[in-house]
Each structure stands twice: as structure tokens, then as C-alpha cells.
């Protein structure tokens, strides 16, 4: 079992920056990928970025060059710069176990970008 605890997010004007932090607790040695997903009203759940235990990151095209993920063991940081109104969504921290033995989610955090 893994528990994910998020912090960060909030409200900022377009062009501004926000950051997120997510820490995993429990069976952290079993975690392969960690990352962030988001869901805007009326939209599907979508991958923002994930990062492997080896440090390889996979960004959504819409956030490349603006968002940066970093990982230290079972903790991930997401730095979001040059934010746009279309980045408004609920952001969820995610952890996937080796062998896809389980997927875990954080509580979700609202990000609102005003124009």
C-alpha cells in the first residue's frame, strides 16, 4: 500500500508560476513511476508528466518547456512556469508500482489560472 500526500497549487495569474510537492508513504521501494495527472471540467483525465525511478521524464506536449518535474526517491516536485488559463484543472499525484502491481492517487489539488 502507498499513500500519496500533495501540497502546493492554488491561484495565480496567467504567466505566473506555481509548484507542487508530493510525498509517498508506505511501500515506497515498490514504486516505479511517479507523476501528475490533471482533469479540467468537462475534460478527460490526462497525463501531465511522469518520471521513472531512473529519472526519465515524459511530458505532455502542452506543458513541455513550461513544467519541470524532479524526483528524489519517493518525493516529486513539479515546477509550473508560464501558466495559461488552459492549465486550470484539479491536479493529482500518481504512483505506479513495478510490474503495474498497483496505482495510487493523491487527494487532488485545484490549480486556477486567471486571464
VEXPAMAR-803638 format. One record per residue: x, y, z of N, C-alpha, C in turn; residue number from 0. Coordinates in Angstrom, 1 decimal. Each point is the difference from the previous one (the first is absolute). Example, Ala and Ser with C-alpha at 12.3 -4.5 7.8 and 13.67 -1.06 7.14 Angstrom:
<sites>
SITE:13.2:-5.7:7.8:-0.9:1.2:0.0:0.9:1.2:0.0:0;
SITE:-0.4:1.1:-0.7:0.9:1.1:0.0:-0.8:1.1:0.8:1;
</sites>
This chain:
<sites>
SITE:0.8:-1.2:0.0:-0.8:1.2:0.0:0.9:1.2:0.0:0;
SITE:-0.5:1.0:-0.7:0.7:1.3:-0.1:-1.0:1.1:0.2:1;
SITE:0.4:1.0:0.8:-0.8:1.2:0.2:0.8:1.2:-0.6:2;
SITE:-0.7:0.8:-0.7:0.6:1.2:-0.6:-0.6:1.3:0.6:3;
SITE:0.9:0.8:0.4:-0.5:1.3:0.6:0.6:1.1:-0.8:4;
SITE:-0.9:0.9:-0.5:0.3:1.1:-0.8:0.0:1.3:0.7:5;
SITE:0.7:1.0:-0.5:-0.1:1.3:0.5:0.4:1.0:-1.1:6;
SITE:-0.5:1.2:0.1:0.3:1.0:-1.1:-1.2:0.4:-0.7:7;
SITE:0.2:0.4:-1.3:-1.1:0.5:-0.8:-0.6:1.3:0.4:8;
SITE:-1.2:0.3:-0.4:-0.6:1.3:0.4:-0.5:0.8:-1.2:9;
SITE:0.0:1.3:0.2:-0.5:0.9:-1.0:1.1:1.0:-0.4:10;
SITE:0.2:0.2:-1.3:1.0:1.0:-0.5:-0.5:0.5:-1.3:11;
SITE:0.5:1.2:-0.4:-0.3:0.6:-1.3:0.8:-0.7:-1.1:12;
SITE:-0.6:0.1:-1.2:0.7:-0.5:-1.1:1.4:0.5:-0.1:13;
SITE:0.9:-0.9:-0.4:1.4:0.4:-0.1:0.8:-0.2:1.3:14;
SITE:-0.7:-0.3:1.1:0.6:-0.2:1.3:0.5:-1.4:0.2:15;
SITE:0.4:-0.3:1.2:0.6:-1.3:0.3:-0.6:-0.6:1.3:16;
SITE:-0.1:-1.3:0.0:-0.4:-0.8:1.2:0.9:-1.2:0.1:17;
SITE:0.0:-0.6:1.2:0.7:-1.3:0.1:-0.9:-0.9:0.9:18;
SITE:0.3:-1.3:-0.2:-0.6:-1.1:0.7:1.0:-0.8:0.6:19;
SITE:-0.4:-0.7:1.1:0.9:-0.9:0.6:-0.9:-1.2:0.4:20;
SITE:0.6:-1.2:-0.2:-0.7:-1.3:0.3:0.9:-0.9:0.7:21;
SITE:-0.4:-0.6:1.1:0.8:-1.0:0.7:-0.8:-1.3:0.1:22;
SITE:0.7:-1.1:-0.2:-0.6:-1.3:0.1:0.5:-0.6:1.4:23;
SITE:-1.0:-0.7:0.6:0.3:-0.7:1.2:-0.5:-1.5:-0.1:24;
SITE:0.7:-0.9:0.7:-0.4:-1.4:-0.1:1.0:-0.8:-0.7:25;
SITE:-0.4:-0.7:-1.0:0.8:-0.9:-0.7:0.7:0.7:-1.2:26;
SITE:0.9:1.0:0.4:0.6:0.9:-0.9:1.0:-0.7:-0.9:27;
SITE:0.6:-1.1:0.5:1.0:-0.7:-0.8:-0.6:-0.7:-1.2:28;
SITE:-1.3:-0.1:0.0:-0.7:-0.7:-1.1:-0.5:1.0:-1.1:29;
SITE:0.3:1.3:0.2:-0.5:1.0:-0.9:1.0:0.1:-1.2:30;
SITE:-0.6:-0.1:-1.2:0.7:0.1:-1.2:-0.1:1.5:-0.5:31;
SITE:-1.2:0.3:-0.5:-0.2:1.4:-0.5:-0.8:0.8:1.0:32;
SITE:0.3:1.3:0.0:-0.8:1.0:0.7:-0.2:1.1:-1.0:33;
SITE:-1.1:0.7:0.3:-0.3:1.1:-0.9:-1.3:0.8:0.3:34;
SITE:-0.4:0.7:-1.0:-1.2:0.9:0.3:-1.0:-0.2:-1.2:35;
SITE:-1.2:-0.1:0.3:-1.1:0.1:-1.0:-0.9:1.2:0.4:36;
SITE:-0.8:0.4:-0.9:-1.0:1.0:0.2:-1.3:-0.2:-0.7:37;
SITE:-1.0:0.6:0.6:-1.3:-0.1:-0.6:-0.7:1.4:0.1:38;
SITE:-0.3:0.5:-1.1:-0.8:1.3:-0.1:-1.5:-0.3:-0.2:39;
SITE:-0.8:0.9:0.4:-1.5:-0.3:-0.1:-0.3:-0.3:-1.5:40;
SITE:-0.8:-1.1:-0.2:-0.4:-0.4:-1.3:1.1:-0.7:-0.8:41;
SITE:1.2:-0.2:0.6:1.1:-0.6:-0.8:0.3:-1.4:0.7:42;
SITE:0.7:-0.7:-0.8:0.5:-1.3:0.5:1.2:0.2:0.9:43;
SITE:0.2:-1.0:0.8:1.2:-0.1:0.8:1.2:-0.1:-0.9:44;
SITE:1.0:0.8:0.2:1.2:0.0:-1.0:1.3:0.0:0.8:45;
SITE:1.0:-0.7:-0.6:1.3:0.1:0.5:0.7:1.3:-0.2:46;
SITE:0.5:0.6:1.1:0.8:1.2:-0.1:1.5:-0.4:-0.2:47;
SITE:0.5:-0.8:0.9:1.4:-0.4:-0.1:0.2:-1.2:1.0:48;
SITE:0.8:-0.9:-0.4:0.4:-1.0:1.0:1.5:-0.2:-0.1:49;
SITE:0.6:-0.7:1.0:1.4:-0.2:0.1:0.3:-1.3:0.5:50;
SITE:0.9:-0.7:-0.6:0.4:-1.4:0.5:0.9:0.1:1.2:51;
SITE:0.2:-1.2:0.6:0.9:0.0:1.1:1.5:0.3:-0.4:52;
SITE:0.2:-0.1:-1.3:1.4:0.3:-0.5:0.1:1.5:-0.4:53;
SITE:-1.1:0.7:0.0:0.0:1.5:-0.2:-0.4:0.4:-1.4:54;
SITE:-0.5:-1.0:-0.8:-0.5:0.4:-1.4:-1.4:0.6:0.1:55;
SITE:-0.1:1.2:-0.5:-1.3:0.7:0.0:-0.7:-0.1:-1.3:56;
SITE:-1.3:0.0:0.1:-0.9:0.0:-1.2:-1.0:1.1:0.1:57;
SITE:0.1:1.0:-0.8:-0.9:1.2:0.2:-1.1:0.0:-1.1:58;
SITE:-1.2:0.4:0.3:-1.0:0.3:-1.0:0.5:1.1:-0.8:59;
SITE:-0.4:0.0:-1.3:0.5:1.0:-0.9:-0.4:1.4:0.4:60;
SITE:-1.2:0.1:0.6:-0.5:1.3:0.4:0.8:0.7:1.1:61;
SITE:0.8:-0.8:0.7:0.7:0.6:1.2:1.5:0.0:-0.2:62;
SITE:0.5:-0.6:-1.1:1.4:0.0:-0.3:0.6:1.4:0.0:63;
SITE:1.2:0.2:0.6:0.6:1.2:0.0:-0.5:1.0:1.1:64;
SITE:-1.1:-0.4:0.6:-0.6:0.9:1.1:0.0:-0.7:1.4:65;
SITE:-0.2:-1.3:0.0:0.0:-0.8:1.2:1.2:-0.8:0.2:66;
SITE:0.5:-0.1:1.2:1.1:-0.9:0.3:-0.2:-0.8:1.2:67;
SITE:0.2:-1.3:-0.2:-0.2:-1.0:1.1:1.4:-0.4:0.5:68;
SITE:0.1:-0.2:1.3:1.2:-0.6:0.6:-0.4:-1.0:1.1:69;
SITE:0.9:-1.0:0.2:-0.4:-1.0:0.9:1.2:-0.4:0.8:70;
SITE:-0.3:-0.2:1.3:1.0:-0.5:1.0:-0.6:-1.1:0.7:71;
SITE:0.3:-1.3:-0.5:-0.6:-1.2:0.6:-1.5:0.1:-0.1:72;
SITE:-0.7:0.1:1.1:-1.5:0.0:0.0:-0.6:1.3:0.2:73;
SITE:0.7:1.1:-0.5:-0.5:1.3:0.1:0.2:0.7:-1.4:74;
SITE:-1.0:0.6:-0.5:0.1:0.7:-1.3:-0.4:1.5:0.2:75;
SITE:0.7:0.8:-0.7:-0.4:1.4:-0.1:-0.4:0.4:-1.4:76;
SITE:-1.0:0.8:-0.2:-0.4:0.5:-1.3:0.1:1.5:0.0:77;
SITE:0.8:0.6:-0.8:0.1:1.4:-0.2:-0.7:0.4:-1.2:78;
SITE:-1.0:0.9:0.1:-0.8:0.4:-1.2:0.2:1.5:-0.2:79;
SITE:0.5:0.3:-1.2:0.3:1.4:-0.4:-0.8:0.3:-1.2:80;
SITE:-0.1:1.3:-0.3:-0.7:0.5:-1.1:-1.4:-0.6:-0.1:81;
SITE:-0.7:0.0:1.1:-1.3:-0.6:0.1:-1.0:0.7:-0.9:82;
SITE:-0.9:-0.8:-0.5:-1.1:0.5:-0.9:-1.4:-0.4:0.6:83;
SITE:-1.0:0.7:-0.4:-1.3:-0.3:0.5:-0.4:-1.4:-0.3:84;
SITE:0.5:-0.6:-1.1:-0.4:-1.4:-0.3:0.7:-1.0:0.9:85;
SITE:0.9:0.5:0.9:0.6:-0.9:0.9:-0.9:-0.2:1.3:86;
SITE:-1.1:0.8:0.0:-0.9:-0.1:1.1:-0.6:-1.4:0.1:87;
SITE:0.1:-0.7:1.1:-0.4:-1.4:0.2:0.2:-0.4:1.4:88;
SITE:-0.5:-1.2:0.4:0.4:-0.7:1.2:1.2:-0.9:-0.3:89;
SITE:1.0:0.2:0.7:1.3:-0.8:-0.3:0.1:-1.1:1.1:90;
SITE:0.3:-1.2:-0.5:0.1:-1.1:0.9:1.5:-0.6:-0.1:91;
SITE:0.6:-0.3:1.1:1.2:-0.7:0.0:-0.3:-1.5:-0.2:92;
SITE:0.9:-0.7:-0.6:-0.2:-1.4:-0.4:1.2:-0.8:0.2:93;
SITE:-0.1:-1.2:0.5:1.1:-0.9:0.1:-0.4:-1.4:-0.5:94;
SITE:0.9:-0.6:-0.8:-0.3:-1.3:-0.6:1.1:-0.9:0.5:95;
SITE:-0.4:-1.2:0.5:0.9:-1.0:0.5:0.7:-0.8:-1.1:96;
SITE:1.2:-0.5:0.3:0.7:-0.9:-1.0:-1.0:-1.1:-0.4:97;
SITE:0.1:-0.3:-1.3:-0.8:-1.1:-0.6:-1.5:0.4:0.0:98;
SITE:-0.3:1.3:0.1:-1.4:0.5:0.0:-0.8:-0.8:1.0:99;
SITE:0.6:-0.2:1.2:-0.7:-0.8:1.0:-1.0:0.9:0.8:100;
SITE:0.1:1.3:-0.2:-1.0:0.9:0.6:0.2:1.4:-0.4:101;
SITE:-1.1:0.8:0.1:0.1:1.4:-0.4:-0.7:0.8:1.1:102;
SITE:0.7:1.0:0.5:-0.5:0.8:1.1:-0.1:1.5:-0.4:103;
SITE:-1.0:0.7:0.7:-0.3:1.4:-0.3:0.1:0.8:1.2:104;
SITE:0.4:1.3:-0.2:-0.1:1.0:1.1:-1.4:0.5:0.1:105;
SITE:-0.2:0.9:0.9:-1.3:0.5:0.3:-0.5:1.0:-1.1:106;
SITE:0.8:0.5:-0.8:-0.4:1.0:-1.0:0.1:1.4:0.5:107;
SITE:0.6:0.9:-0.8:0.2:1.4:0.4:-0.5:0.9:-1.1:108;
SITE:-0.8:1.0:0.3:-0.5:0.9:-1.0:1.1:1.0:-0.4:109;
SITE:0.2:0.2:-1.3:0.8:1.1:-0.6:-0.9:0.8:-0.9:110;
SITE:0.0:1.3:0.3:-0.8:0.9:-0.8:0.9:1.1:-0.5:111;
SITE:-0.1:0.2:-1.3:0.8:1.0:-0.7:-0.9:1.1:-0.6:112;
SITE:0.1:1.2:0.5:-0.9:1.1:-0.4:0.6:0.7:-1.2:113;
SITE:-0.8:0.4:-0.9:0.5:0.7:-1.2:0.1:1.5:0.2:114;
</sites>
